[in-house]
Amino acid sequence: MIADIDVFIRLVVALLLGGLIGYERQACNKSAGLRTHVLVCIGSCLIMVLSINIYHTVQGLTNADPTRLAAQVVSGIGFLGAGTIMKEGATIKGLTTAASLWVVSGVGLAVGSGYYFSALFATVLVFLTLTMLQRFEKAVHIDGVMMVSIDAIDQPGQIGKICGYFGSSGISIQDIRIEEESNQHLLLSIALRLPEEANTNGMTSSLMMIDGIYSVKWNEKFSLQEGIFKI
């Protein structure tokens, strides 16, 4: 049996470790932030503690498996993670946040089992992954990436036509967002990874042939801090 004081310590540790990862997500303005990660970590820790204590209570009386209750955390967290994943245009956002929730549940289970060092080490690795690797990923992706601003009429299927053109031309869309939407006009900002042989003049001509496009402007200098490569 886990003593009450040990349960208290494990729950507090789960709060701190989950809060560290949640703080990073909160700082990035993600849908699942500090409170969500803390609650997931504490809940996972509590369920693990309950699994162990219940097992000791019925030990010798049944063939109960103490891992069965805790195992439901791993599958159940998938529903919560799915709620953080959103599709915006041609991009899907929230996968990293969903993964961080899944990892936090694992941290909570480790703390609940008494594996403090493993939980702490995993938390540090997750925090470094979310912070340091994001900067590295941005630096790696900057070569060959350009921004294009497209002013087009707001009509059904317009964004699909534009994305379809880039897709048929072998051009990868890194991010797409609507900067302005008024008076039946759309101002789209699209981050593209261009192949070496790409010709922006030729692409401009092809884009202008799409019905409803008024102007196309290219810009290879943009701020990564504006969130083009958000995870």
C-alpha positions as CSV (number, residue, x, y, z in Angstrom):
1,M,0.0,0.0,0.0
2,I,1.1,3.5,-0.7
3,A,0.9,5.7,2.4
4,D,-1.2,8.9,2.3
5,I,1.9,11.1,2.6
6,D,3.5,9.4,-0.4
7,V,0.3,9.8,-2.4
8,F,0.4,13.5,-1.6
9,I,4.0,13.8,-2.6
10,R,3.4,12.0,-5.9
11,L,0.5,14.2,-6.8
12,V,2.5,17.3,-6.1
13,V,5.4,16.0,-8.2
14,A,2.9,15.2,-11.0
15,L,1.5,18.8,-10.8
16,L,5.0,20.3,-11.1
17,L,6.2,18.1,-14.0
18,G,2.9,18.4,-15.9
19,G,2.9,22.1,-15.3
20,L,6.4,22.5,-16.8
21,I,5.3,21.0,-20.1
22,G,1.9,22.7,-19.9
23,Y,3.6,26.1,-19.4
24,E,5.5,25.7,-22.7
25,R,2.3,24.9,-24.5
26,Q,0.6,27.8,-22.9
27,A,3.4,30.1,-23.9
28,C,2.8,29.1,-27.5
29,N,-0.9,29.8,-27.2
30,K,-1.9,26.2,-27.8
31,S,-5.5,24.9,-27.2
32,A,-4.2,22.6,-24.5
33,G,-2.1,24.6,-22.1
34,L,-1.0,24.7,-18.5
35,R,-4.2,23.6,-16.7
36,T,-5.0,20.8,-19.2
37,H,-1.5,19.3,-18.9
38,V,-1.5,19.6,-15.1
39,L,-4.9,17.9,-14.9
40,V,-3.9,15.1,-17.2
41,C,-0.6,14.4,-15.3
42,I,-2.4,14.5,-11.8
43,G,-5.2,12.3,-13.1
44,S,-2.8,9.7,-14.5
45,C,-0.8,9.7,-11.3
46,L,-3.9,9.2,-9.2
47,I,-5.1,6.4,-11.4
48,M,-1.7,4.7,-11.1
49,V,-1.8,5.0,-7.3
50,L,-5.3,3.6,-7.1
51,S,-4.2,0.7,-9.3
52,I,-1.4,-0.2,-6.9
53,N,-3.4,0.3,-3.8
54,I,-6.4,-1.7,-5.1
55,Y,-4.1,-4.5,-6.1
56,H,-2.6,-4.6,-2.6
57,T,-6.1,-4.6,-1.1
58,V,-7.2,-7.7,-3.0
59,Q,-3.8,-9.4,-3.3
60,G,-4.2,-13.1,-2.7
61,L,-8.0,-12.9,-3.1
62,T,-8.1,-12.6,-6.9
63,N,-5.8,-12.6,-9.9
64,A,-6.3,-8.9,-10.4
65,D,-3.8,-7.1,-12.7
66,P,-2.8,-3.7,-11.3
67,T,-1.9,-2.4,-14.7
68,R,-5.4,-2.8,-16.2
69,L,-6.8,0.4,-14.7
70,A,-3.7,2.4,-15.5
71,A,-3.7,1.0,-19.1
72,Q,-7.0,2.8,-19.8
73,V,-5.2,6.1,-19.4
74,V,-3.1,5.4,-22.5
75,S,-6.1,4.7,-24.6
76,G,-8.4,7.3,-23.0
77,I,-6.0,10.1,-23.5
78,G,-6.4,9.7,-27.3
79,F,-9.9,11.2,-27.1
80,L,-8.5,14.3,-25.4
81,G,-5.6,14.6,-27.8
82,A,-8.0,14.4,-30.8
83,G,-9.7,17.5,-29.5
84,T,-6.5,19.5,-29.9
85,I,-6.0,18.6,-33.5
86,M,-7.5,21.1,-36.0
87,K,-7.5,21.3,-39.8
88,E,-7.0,24.8,-41.2
89,G,-7.0,24.9,-44.9
90,A,-4.2,22.7,-46.2
91,T,-2.5,22.3,-42.9
92,I,-3.2,20.3,-39.8
93,K,-2.3,21.8,-36.4
94,G,-2.2,20.5,-32.9
95,L,-0.4,17.2,-33.4
96,T,2.5,18.1,-31.2
97,T,0.1,19.3,-28.5
98,A,-1.8,16.1,-28.7
99,A,1.5,14.2,-28.4
100,S,2.6,16.3,-25.4
101,L,-0.7,15.3,-23.6
102,W,0.0,11.7,-24.3
103,V,3.5,12.0,-22.9
104,V,2.3,13.9,-19.9
105,S,-0.1,11.0,-19.1
106,G,2.9,8.7,-19.2
107,V,4.8,11.0,-16.9
108,G,1.9,10.9,-14.5
109,L,1.8,7.1,-14.5
110,A,5.6,7.0,-13.8
111,V,5.2,9.4,-10.9
112,G,2.3,7.4,-9.6
113,S,4.4,4.3,-9.7
114,G,7.2,6.0,-7.8
115,Y,9.6,6.3,-10.7
116,Y,10.5,9.9,-9.9
117,F,13.8,10.0,-11.8
118,S,12.3,8.5,-14.9
119,A,9.5,11.0,-14.8
120,L,11.8,13.9,-14.3
121,F,14.2,12.9,-17.0
122,A,11.3,12.3,-19.5
123,T,9.9,15.8,-18.6
124,V,13.2,17.4,-19.3
125,L,13.5,15.7,-22.6
126,V,10.0,16.7,-23.6
127,F,10.6,20.3,-22.6
128,L,13.8,20.4,-24.6
129,T,12.1,18.8,-27.6
130,L,9.3,21.4,-27.5
131,T,11.6,24.4,-27.2
132,M,15.0,23.6,-28.7
133,L,14.0,21.3,-31.5
134,Q,11.3,23.8,-32.6
135,R,14.0,26.4,-33.2
136,F,16.2,23.8,-35.0
137,E,13.3,22.8,-37.2
138,K,12.7,26.4,-38.2
139,A,16.3,26.9,-39.1
140,V,16.4,23.7,-41.2
141,H,13.3,24.6,-43.1
142,I,14.2,28.2,-44.0
143,D,16.1,27.3,-47.2
144,G,13.8,27.1,-50.3
145,V,10.8,28.5,-48.5
146,M,9.0,31.6,-49.8
147,M,5.9,33.5,-48.9
148,V,3.3,34.4,-51.4
149,S,0.4,36.7,-50.8
150,I,-2.6,36.2,-53.0
151,D,-5.6,38.6,-53.3
152,A,-8.6,36.7,-54.6
153,I,-12.3,36.8,-54.7
154,D,-14.1,35.0,-51.8
155,Q,-16.0,32.2,-53.5
156,P,-16.6,28.5,-52.8
157,G,-13.7,26.4,-53.8
158,Q,-11.3,29.3,-54.4
159,I,-8.7,28.1,-51.8
160,G,-9.0,24.6,-53.1
161,K,-8.2,25.8,-56.6
162,I,-5.1,27.6,-55.4
163,C,-3.9,24.7,-53.3
164,G,-4.6,22.3,-56.2
165,Y,-2.4,24.3,-58.5
166,F,0.5,24.1,-56.0
167,G,0.0,20.4,-55.5
168,S,-0.1,19.6,-59.2
169,S,3.1,21.6,-59.6
170,G,4.9,19.6,-56.9
171,I,5.1,22.5,-54.5
172,S,4.7,21.7,-50.8
173,I,2.5,24.0,-48.8
174,Q,4.1,24.6,-45.4
175,D,1.4,26.9,-44.0
176,I,-1.7,28.8,-45.3
177,R,-3.7,31.4,-43.5
178,I,-6.4,34.0,-44.3
179,E,-5.0,37.4,-43.4
180,E,-8.1,39.4,-44.4
181,E,-11.7,38.5,-45.5
182,S,-13.9,41.4,-46.4
183,N,-16.0,42.7,-49.3
184,Q,-15.9,39.3,-51.0
185,H,-12.1,39.4,-51.0
186,L,-9.6,37.0,-49.6
187,L,-6.0,37.9,-48.7
188,L,-4.1,34.6,-48.4
189,S,-0.6,34.2,-47.0
190,I,1.0,30.9,-48.0
191,A,4.4,29.5,-47.1
192,L,5.7,27.3,-49.8
193,R,8.7,25.0,-50.2
194,L,9.8,25.5,-53.8
195,P,11.9,23.0,-55.8
196,E,15.2,24.3,-57.2
197,E,13.8,24.7,-60.8
198,A,10.8,26.7,-59.6
199,N,10.2,30.0,-61.5
200,T,8.1,32.5,-59.6
201,N,7.3,34.5,-62.7
202,G,5.9,31.4,-64.4
203,M,3.9,30.5,-61.3
204,T,2.5,34.1,-61.0
205,S,1.3,33.8,-64.6
206,S,-0.3,30.5,-63.9
207,L,-2.0,31.7,-60.8
208,M,-3.3,34.8,-62.5
209,M,-5.1,32.5,-65.0
210,I,-7.2,31.1,-62.1
211,D,-10.6,32.8,-62.1
212,G,-11.0,35.3,-59.3
213,I,-7.3,36.0,-58.5
214,Y,-6.5,39.7,-58.5
215,S,-2.8,39.8,-57.5
216,V,0.1,37.6,-56.6
217,K,3.1,38.9,-54.6
218,W,6.2,37.0,-53.6
219,N,8.4,37.6,-50.6
220,E,11.3,35.5,-49.5
221,K,12.1,37.5,-46.4
222,F,9.7,36.9,-43.6
223,S,9.8,36.6,-39.8
224,L,9.7,33.0,-38.5
225,Q,8.5,34.5,-35.2
226,E,5.1,35.4,-36.9
227,G,4.1,31.7,-36.6
228,I,4.5,30.4,-40.2
229,F,6.0,27.2,-38.8
230,K,3.8,26.7,-35.8
231,I,3.8,23.2,-34.3
